[in-house]
Structures are given as structure tokens and as C-alpha cells.
């Protein structure tokens, strides 16, 4: 397994992370490994955009406004015929 080391962590940040680890009932190393794993599993905005752009485009015809207008016309015709 590879190792990652972070230098020059401000004392306040270290305390905060250590407190969170203690609250979670794990070591600081376990806590940080979990957080880094979550970060790595979450796609970046660039990755999401690339995934969306790679998908096929769909033509959504008819437009919603056109469909609503047609339903309203049909409703009006039914009312007038009564």
C-alpha cells in the first residue's frame, strides 16, 4: 500500500480533525483515510460535465408549452360543446 504524508498542517486544523476522529471512535489515520476515500469516489465537476456531454442528446418533441396549449384547447372545446 502507498503512503500519503501531509506536512505543515495548522495546529487548529489538526485538533479539529483529531476531535472528529475521536468522536467517530477511530484513529486519526482511519478517519482521514475514510475522508480521502470519499473524496476520491466523488466525481469532480469536470468529470460530471464530461460524462453529461458524452451522452446522447434527446429531442423532446413536442415542447411542454405546446402540449399544455393543446390540452387547454381540448378543454375549451369540451366546455363550449356543453
KETI-530795 format. One record per residue: x, y, z of N, C-alpha, C, O, CB in turn; residue number from 1; residue in three letters. Coordinates in Angstrom, 2 decimals. Atoms other than C-alpha are relative to their C-alpha. Glycine has a CB too. Example, Ala and Ser with C-alpha at 12.3 -4.5 7.8 and 13.67 -1.06 7.14 Angstrom:
+---------+---------+---------+---------+---------+---------+---------+---------+---------+---------+---------+---------+---------+---------+---------+-----+-----+
|    n_xx |    n_yy |    n_zz |   ca_xx |   ca_yy |   ca_zz |    c_xx |    c_yy |    c_zz |    o_xx |    o_yy |    o_zz |   cb_xx |   cb_yy |   cb_zz |   k |   r |
+---------+---------+---------+---------+---------+---------+---------+---------+---------+---------+---------+---------+---------+---------+---------+-----+-----+
|    0.89 |   -1.19 |    0.00 |   12.30 |   -4.50 |    7.80 |    0.90 |    1.20 |    0.00 |    1.94 |    1.18 |    0.66 |   -0.99 |    0.03 |    1.25 |   1 | ALA |
|   -0.82 |   -1.19 |   -0.06 |   13.67 |   -1.06 |    7.14 |   -0.77 |    1.09 |    0.73 |   -0.26 |    2.20 |    0.90 |    0.41 |    0.46 |   -1.42 |   2 | SER |
+---------+---------+---------+---------+---------+---------+---------+---------+---------+---------+---------+---------+---------+---------+---------+-----+-----+
This chain:
+---------+---------+---------+---------+---------+---------+---------+---------+---------+---------+---------+---------+---------+---------+---------+-----+-----+
|    n_xx |    n_yy |    n_zz |   ca_xx |   ca_yy |   ca_zz |    c_xx |    c_yy |    c_zz |    o_xx |    o_yy |    o_zz |   cb_xx |   cb_yy |   cb_zz |   k |   r |
+---------+---------+---------+---------+---------+---------+---------+---------+---------+---------+---------+---------+---------+---------+---------+-----+-----+
|    0.83 |   -1.18 |    0.00 |    0.00 |    0.00 |    0.00 |    0.87 |    1.25 |    0.00 |    1.96 |    1.27 |    0.57 |   -0.94 |    0.00 |    1.20 |   1 | UNK |
|   -0.74 |   -1.26 |    0.06 |    1.11 |    3.53 |   -0.71 |   -0.26 |    0.84 |    1.24 |   -1.24 |    0.62 |    1.95 |   -0.40 |    0.80 |   -1.26 |   2 | UNK |
|    0.14 |   -0.91 |   -1.13 |    1.59 |    6.22 |    1.91 |   -0.16 |    1.42 |   -0.51 |    0.41 |    1.80 |   -1.53 |    1.22 |   -0.10 |    0.95 |   3 | UNK |
|    0.16 |   -1.43 |    0.28 |    0.48 |    9.85 |    1.84 |    0.35 |    0.73 |    1.28 |   -0.09 |    0.36 |    2.36 |   -1.47 |    0.35 |   -0.49 |   4 | UNK |
|   -0.38 |   -0.79 |   -1.17 |    2.01 |   12.41 |    4.15 |   -0.33 |    1.46 |   -0.29 |   -0.03 |    1.96 |   -1.37 |    1.51 |   -0.18 |    0.36 |   5 | UNK |
|    0.33 |   -1.41 |    0.15 |    0.75 |   15.95 |    4.67 |    0.79 |    0.78 |    1.04 |    0.68 |    0.53 |    2.24 |   -1.55 |    0.26 |    0.16 |   6 | UNK |
|   -0.84 |   -0.80 |   -0.88 |    3.19 |   18.45 |    6.12 |   -0.65 |    1.37 |    0.25 |   -1.53 |    1.81 |   -0.49 |    1.42 |    0.16 |   -0.59 |   7 | UNK |
|    0.39 |   -1.37 |   -0.32 |    2.62 |   21.83 |    7.73 |   -1.50 |    0.17 |    0.22 |   -2.09 |    1.15 |   -0.22 |    0.45 |    0.93 |   -1.10 |   8 | UNK |
|    1.41 |   -0.10 |   -0.34 |   -0.90 |   21.14 |    8.98 |   -0.13 |    0.98 |    1.17 |    0.50 |    0.78 |    2.21 |   -0.61 |   -1.41 |    0.36 |   9 | UNK |
|    0.17 |   -0.95 |   -1.09 |   -2.00 |   24.11 |   11.09 |   -0.54 |   -0.70 |    1.26 |   -1.38 |   -1.59 |    1.15 |   -0.95 |    1.14 |   -0.42 |  10 | UNK |
|    0.40 |    0.66 |   -1.24 |   -2.45 |   23.15 |   14.76 |   -1.52 |   -0.05 |    0.22 |   -2.05 |   -1.07 |    0.66 |    0.64 |    0.70 |    1.17 |  11 | UNK |
|    1.46 |   -0.03 |   -0.19 |   -6.12 |   24.20 |   14.86 |   -0.70 |   -1.03 |   -0.90 |   -1.63 |   -1.70 |   -0.47 |   -0.55 |    1.40 |   -0.29 |  12 | UNK |
|    0.56 |    1.00 |    0.91 |   -6.92 |   22.06 |   11.81 |    0.28 |   -1.40 |    0.52 |   -0.61 |   -2.25 |    0.48 |    0.59 |    0.17 |   -1.42 |  13 | UNK |
|   -0.37 |    1.31 |   -0.55 |   -5.08 |   19.10 |   13.36 |   -0.91 |   -0.34 |    1.18 |   -1.41 |   -1.46 |    1.28 |    1.49 |   -0.02 |    0.44 |  14 | UNK |
|    0.88 |    0.24 |   -1.16 |   -7.09 |   19.49 |   16.59 |   -1.42 |   -0.33 |   -0.45 |   -2.04 |   -1.26 |    0.07 |   -0.03 |    1.24 |    0.91 |  15 | UNK |
|    1.36 |    0.24 |    0.49 |  -10.36 |   19.68 |   14.68 |   -0.14 |   -1.40 |   -0.57 |   -1.10 |   -2.11 |   -0.26 |   -0.38 |    1.03 |   -1.07 |  16 | UNK |
|    0.06 |    1.33 |    0.61 |   -9.61 |   16.54 |   12.68 |    0.14 |   -1.09 |    1.05 |   -0.53 |   -2.12 |    0.98 |    1.10 |   -0.15 |   -1.06 |  17 | UNK |
|   -0.21 |    0.98 |   -1.07 |   -8.39 |   14.69 |   15.76 |   -1.28 |   -0.15 |    0.83 |   -1.65 |   -1.26 |    1.20 |    1.18 |    0.41 |    0.90 |  18 | UNK |
|    1.25 |    0.05 |   -0.75 |  -11.59 |   15.61 |   17.62 |   -1.08 |   -0.76 |   -0.78 |   -1.84 |   -1.54 |   -0.21 |   -0.49 |    1.42 |    0.33 |  19 | UNK |
|    0.98 |    0.70 |    0.83 |  -13.72 |   14.39 |   14.73 |    0.27 |   -1.50 |   -0.01 |   -0.66 |   -2.31 |    0.04 |    0.00 |    0.55 |   -1.43 |  20 | UNK |
|   -0.37 |    1.41 |   -0.01 |  -11.81 |   11.11 |   14.65 |   -0.39 |   -0.63 |    1.34 |   -0.95 |   -1.73 |    1.37 |    1.52 |   -0.17 |   -0.25 |  21 | UNK |
|    0.35 |    0.51 |   -1.32 |  -12.25 |   10.66 |   18.40 |   -1.51 |   -0.17 |    0.13 |   -1.99 |   -1.18 |    0.67 |    0.52 |    0.93 |    1.10 |  22 | UNK |
|    1.45 |    0.05 |   -0.06 |  -15.96 |   11.42 |   18.10 |   -0.54 |   -1.19 |   -0.82 |   -1.54 |   -1.80 |   -0.45 |   -0.60 |    1.32 |   -0.51 |  23 | UNK |
|    0.40 |    1.14 |    0.84 |  -16.22 |    8.79 |   15.34 |    0.50 |   -1.33 |    0.56 |    0.12 |   -2.39 |    0.08 |    0.53 |    0.19 |   -1.42 |  24 | UNK |
|   -0.52 |    1.21 |   -0.62 |  -14.34 |    6.32 |   17.55 |    1.05 |   -0.72 |   -0.81 |    1.20 |   -1.94 |   -0.72 |   -1.11 |   -0.93 |    0.27 |  25 | UNK |
|   -1.07 |    0.59 |    0.82 |  -11.48 |    5.78 |   15.14 |    1.27 |    0.83 |    0.17 |    1.25 |    1.93 |    0.72 |   -0.41 |   -0.07 |   -1.50 |  26 | UNK |
|   -1.26 |   -0.75 |   -0.06 |   -7.85 |    6.81 |   14.90 |   -0.04 |    1.11 |   -1.05 |   -0.85 |    1.10 |   -1.98 |    1.23 |   -0.94 |   -0.23 |  27 | UNK |
|   -0.09 |   -1.09 |    0.97 |   -6.91 |    9.97 |   13.05 |    0.32 |   -0.56 |   -1.38 |   -0.24 |   -0.09 |   -2.38 |    1.07 |    1.02 |    0.43 |  28 | UNK |
|   -0.36 |    0.62 |    1.27 |   -5.36 |    7.81 |   10.33 |   -1.22 |   -0.64 |   -0.66 |   -1.45 |   -0.44 |   -1.85 |    1.11 |   -1.05 |    0.20 |  29 | UNK |
|    1.19 |    0.64 |    0.54 |   -8.56 |    5.78 |    9.90 |   -1.02 |    1.04 |   -0.46 |   -1.65 |    0.90 |   -1.51 |   -0.64 |   -0.93 |    1.04 |  30 | UNK |
|    0.95 |   -1.06 |    0.34 |  -10.67 |    8.92 |    9.91 |    0.39 |    0.67 |   -1.32 |   -0.45 |    0.84 |   -2.21 |   -0.07 |    1.03 |    1.12 |  31 | UNK |
|   -0.47 |   -0.68 |    1.21 |   -8.55 |   10.64 |    7.27 |   -0.06 |   -0.91 |   -1.21 |   -0.38 |   -0.45 |   -2.31 |    1.41 |    0.51 |    0.20 |  32 | UNK |
|    0.10 |    0.94 |    1.12 |   -8.41 |    7.51 |    5.12 |   -1.44 |   -0.07 |   -0.50 |   -1.69 |   -0.11 |   -1.70 |    0.51 |   -1.40 |    0.42 |  33 | UNK |
|    1.41 |    0.01 |    0.39 |  -12.21 |    7.42 |    5.16 |   -0.39 |    1.26 |   -0.76 |   -1.11 |    1.20 |   -1.75 |   -0.88 |   -0.15 |    1.22 |  34 | UNK |
|    0.32 |   -1.26 |    0.67 |  -12.44 |   11.08 |    4.22 |    0.63 |    0.08 |   -1.39 |   -0.01 |    0.52 |   -2.35 |    0.48 |    1.18 |    0.84 |  35 | UNK |
|   -0.69 |   -0.02 |    1.30 |   -9.88 |   10.76 |    1.42 |   -0.68 |   -0.98 |   -0.97 |   -0.78 |   -0.69 |   -2.16 |    1.50 |   -0.35 |    0.17 |  36 | UNK |
|    0.71 |    0.97 |    0.84 |  -11.72 |    7.68 |    0.12 |   -1.29 |    0.62 |   -0.54 |   -1.62 |    0.45 |   -1.71 |   -0.32 |   -1.28 |    0.79 |  37 | UNK |
|    1.22 |   -0.68 |    0.44 |  -14.95 |    9.69 |   -0.01 |    0.30 |    1.02 |   -1.08 |   -0.42 |    1.12 |   -2.07 |   -0.69 |    0.67 |    1.19 |  38 | UNK |
|   -0.40 |   -1.00 |    1.00 |  -13.20 |   12.47 |   -1.89 |    0.32 |   -0.68 |   -1.33 |   -0.11 |   -0.22 |   -2.39 |    1.23 |    0.82 |    0.50 |  39 | UNK |
|   -0.42 |    0.69 |    1.23 |  -11.72 |   10.01 |   -4.41 |   -1.19 |   -0.62 |   -0.73 |   -1.18 |   -0.71 |   -1.95 |    1.03 |   -1.08 |    0.32 |  40 | UNK |
|    1.17 |    0.63 |    0.62 |  -15.11 |    8.34 |   -5.02 |   -0.97 |    1.03 |   -0.58 |   -1.80 |    0.68 |   -1.42 |   -0.73 |   -0.85 |    1.02 |  41 | UNK |
|    0.89 |   -1.05 |    0.48 |  -16.87 |   11.66 |   -5.65 |    0.57 |    0.60 |   -1.27 |    1.69 |    1.11 |   -1.26 |   -0.21 |    1.10 |    1.08 |  42 | UNK |
|   -0.53 |   -0.56 |    1.24 |  -16.52 |   12.76 |   -9.27 |    0.15 |    1.52 |    0.09 |   -0.64 |    2.20 |    0.74 |   -0.89 |   -0.37 |   -1.18 |  43 | UNK |
|   -0.20 |   -1.44 |    0.05 |  -15.15 |   16.22 |   -9.89 |   -1.04 |    0.61 |   -0.94 |   -1.68 |   -0.10 |   -1.72 |    1.45 |    0.35 |   -0.47 |  44 | UNK |
|    0.95 |   -0.67 |    0.89 |  -17.31 |   18.81 |  -11.66 |    0.41 |   -0.23 |   -1.46 |   -0.46 |   -0.43 |   -2.31 |   -0.06 |    1.51 |    0.31 |  45 | UNK |
|   -0.46 |    0.24 |    1.37 |  -15.15 |   18.37 |  -14.79 |   -0.38 |   -1.41 |   -0.46 |   -0.77 |   -1.60 |   -1.61 |    1.52 |    0.20 |   -0.10 |  46 | UNK |
|    0.37 |    1.37 |    0.34 |  -15.78 |   14.60 |  -14.70 |   -1.50 |   -0.13 |   -0.25 |   -1.92 |   -0.83 |   -1.17 |    0.43 |   -0.95 |    1.10 |  47 | UNK |
|    1.47 |    0.03 |    0.18 |  -19.54 |   15.11 |  -14.33 |   -0.37 |    0.65 |   -1.33 |   -1.18 |    0.11 |   -2.09 |   -0.72 |    0.71 |    1.18 |  48 | UNK |
|    0.29 |   -0.71 |    1.25 |  -19.61 |   17.61 |  -17.19 |    0.40 |   -0.86 |   -1.20 |   -0.34 |   -0.94 |   -2.17 |    0.74 |    1.35 |   -0.04 |  49 | UNK |
|   -0.46 |    0.86 |    1.10 |  -17.58 |   15.27 |  -19.42 |   -0.96 |   -1.17 |   -0.20 |   -1.26 |   -1.54 |   -1.34 |    1.43 |   -0.53 |    0.27 |  50 | UNK |
|    0.95 |    1.12 |    0.08 |  -19.97 |   12.39 |  -18.61 |   -1.31 |    0.44 |   -0.65 |   -1.87 |   -0.27 |   -1.49 |   -0.26 |   -0.58 |    1.40 |  51 | UNK |
|    1.24 |   -0.51 |    0.57 |  -23.03 |   14.51 |  -19.43 |    0.17 |    0.31 |   -1.48 |   -0.70 |   -0.02 |   -2.29 |   -0.47 |    1.26 |    0.76 |  52 | UNK |
|   -0.23 |   -0.35 |    1.40 |  -21.52 |   15.78 |  -22.66 |    0.19 |   -1.22 |   -0.89 |   -0.04 |   -1.15 |   -2.10 |    1.22 |    0.90 |   -0.13 |  53 | UNK |
|   -0.23 |    1.20 |    0.80 |  -20.69 |   12.24 |  -23.77 |   -1.29 |   -0.76 |   -0.29 |   -1.30 |   -1.68 |   -1.11 |    0.98 |   -0.92 |    0.71 |  54 | UNK |
|    1.26 |    0.71 |    0.17 |  -24.33 |   11.14 |  -23.57 |   -0.74 |    0.50 |   -1.24 |   -0.54 |    1.63 |   -1.70 |   -0.88 |    0.16 |    1.23 |  55 | UNK |
|    0.81 |   -0.32 |    1.17 |  -26.73 |   11.09 |  -26.49 |   -1.04 |    1.06 |    0.35 |   -1.63 |    1.03 |    1.43 |   -0.68 |   -1.27 |   -0.56 |  56 | UNK |
|    1.01 |   -1.02 |   -0.21 |  -28.99 |   14.11 |  -26.86 |   -1.36 |   -0.53 |   -0.44 |   -1.45 |   -1.30 |   -1.40 |    0.35 |    1.29 |   -0.78 |  57 | UNK |
|    1.35 |    0.44 |    0.33 |  -32.72 |   13.54 |  -26.96 |   -0.82 |    1.21 |   -0.44 |   -0.75 |    2.28 |    0.16 |   -0.67 |   -0.72 |    1.20 |  58 | UNK |
|    0.89 |   -1.04 |    0.47 |  -35.21 |   15.59 |  -28.92 |   -1.33 |   -0.18 |    0.70 |   -2.05 |   -1.15 |    0.45 |   -0.15 |   -0.04 |   -1.56 |  59 | UNK |
|    1.21 |    0.10 |   -0.80 |  -38.08 |   16.23 |  -26.55 |   -1.13 |    0.76 |   -0.69 |   -1.49 |    1.86 |   -0.29 |    0.24 |    0.54 |    1.43 |  60 | UNK |
|    1.11 |   -0.61 |    0.74 |  -40.87 |   16.98 |  -29.02 |   -1.27 |   -0.70 |    0.36 |   -1.22 |   -1.91 |    0.56 |    0.24 |   -0.05 |   -1.51 |  61 | UNK |
|    0.16 |   -1.45 |    0.08 |  -43.39 |   18.34 |  -28.66 |    0.43 |    0.68 |    1.29 |    0.58 |    0.04 |    2.34 |   -1.45 |    0.34 |   -0.31 |  62 | UNK |
|   -0.41 |   -0.77 |   -1.17 |  -42.36 |   21.08 |  -26.29 |   -1.10 |   -0.01 |    1.04 |   -2.28 |   -0.14 |    0.70 |    0.36 |    1.46 |   -0.39 |  63 | UNK |
|    0.97 |    0.01 |   -1.09 |  -44.07 |   21.20 |  -22.89 |   -1.07 |    1.07 |   -0.19 |   -2.25 |    0.81 |    0.01 |    0.69 |    0.20 |    1.34 |  64 | UNK |
|    0.95 |   -1.09 |    0.19 |  -45.68 |   24.55 |  -23.66 |   -1.00 |   -0.34 |   -1.08 |   -2.19 |   -0.02 |   -0.96 |    0.72 |    1.30 |   -0.35 |  65 | UNK |
|    0.89 |    0.40 |    1.10 |  -47.11 |   23.16 |  -26.89 |   -1.01 |   -1.05 |    0.48 |   -2.19 |   -0.99 |    0.13 |    0.83 |   -0.56 |   -1.19 |  66 | UNK |
|    0.88 |    1.04 |   -0.54 |  -48.54 |   20.12 |  -25.08 |   -1.06 |    0.61 |    0.91 |   -2.23 |    0.25 |    0.82 |    0.81 |   -1.06 |    0.78 |  67 | UNK |
|    0.94 |   -0.66 |   -0.91 |  -50.14 |   22.32 |  -22.40 |   -1.02 |    0.80 |   -0.80 |   -2.21 |    0.78 |   -0.48 |    0.74 |    0.91 |    0.99 |  68 | UNK |
|    0.92 |   -0.78 |    0.84 |  -51.64 |   24.60 |  -25.06 |   -1.02 |   -0.91 |   -0.68 |   -2.19 |   -0.56 |   -0.77 |    0.78 |    0.81 |   -1.06 |  69 | UNK |
|    0.91 |    0.95 |    0.65 |  -53.13 |   21.58 |  -26.86 |   -1.04 |   -0.52 |    0.99 |   -2.22 |   -0.62 |    0.66 |    0.80 |   -1.19 |   -0.61 |  70 | UNK |
|    0.93 |    0.49 |   -1.03 |  -54.68 |   20.25 |  -23.63 |   -1.02 |    1.09 |    0.33 |   -2.20 |    0.80 |    0.51 |    0.77 |   -0.43 |    1.28 |  71 | UNK |
|    0.92 |   -1.10 |   -0.30 |  -56.17 |   23.68 |  -22.91 |   -1.00 |    0.20 |   -1.13 |   -2.18 |    0.45 |   -0.88 |    0.79 |    1.30 |    0.23 |  72 | UNK |
|    0.92 |   -0.13 |    1.14 |  -57.63 |   23.89 |  -26.43 |   -1.06 |   -1.09 |    0.06 |   -2.24 |   -0.83 |   -0.16 |    0.77 |   -0.08 |   -1.34 |  73 | UNK |
|    0.95 |    1.10 |   -0.10 |  -59.22 |   20.47 |  -25.97 |   -0.99 |    0.23 |    1.13 |   -2.18 |   -0.05 |    0.98 |    0.74 |   -1.32 |    0.22 |  74 | UNK |
|    0.90 |   -0.31 |   -1.12 |  -60.63 |   21.51 |  -22.59 |   -1.00 |    1.08 |   -0.39 |   -2.19 |    0.98 |   -0.07 |    0.82 |    0.44 |    1.24 |  75 | UNK |
|    0.89 |   -1.08 |    0.45 |  -62.03 |   24.71 |  -24.11 |   -1.07 |   -0.53 |   -0.95 |   -2.23 |   -0.14 |   -0.86 |    0.81 |    1.11 |   -0.68 |  76 | UNK |
|    0.95 |    0.58 |    0.95 |  -63.66 |   22.71 |  -26.92 |   -1.07 |   -0.80 |    0.73 |   -2.25 |   -0.76 |    0.37 |    0.72 |   -0.88 |   -1.02 |  77 | UNK |
|    0.98 |    0.79 |   -0.77 |  -65.29 |   20.38 |  -24.41 |   -0.97 |    0.91 |    0.75 |   -2.16 |    0.62 |    0.81 |    0.72 |   -0.92 |    1.00 |  78 | UNK |
|    0.87 |   -0.94 |   -0.70 |  -66.63 |   23.33 |  -22.40 |   -0.98 |    0.67 |   -0.94 |   -2.15 |    0.86 |   -0.59 |    0.83 |    1.05 |    0.71 |  79 | UNK |
|    0.86 |   -0.66 |    0.98 |  -68.00 |   25.02 |  -25.50 |   -1.08 |   -0.94 |   -0.53 |   -2.17 |   -0.49 |   -0.87 |    0.83 |    0.53 |   -1.15 |  80 | UNK |
|    0.96 |    0.95 |    0.53 |  -69.75 |   21.86 |  -26.64 |   -1.11 |   -0.34 |    0.99 |   -2.08 |   -1.01 |    0.63 |    0.70 |   -1.26 |   -0.42 |  81 | UNK |
|    1.01 |    0.30 |   -1.03 |  -71.75 |   21.65 |  -23.39 |   -1.12 |    0.96 |   -0.04 |   -2.05 |    0.85 |    0.76 |    0.60 |    0.01 |    1.37 |  82 | UNK |
+---------+---------+---------+---------+---------+---------+---------+---------+---------+---------+---------+---------+---------+---------+---------+-----+-----+
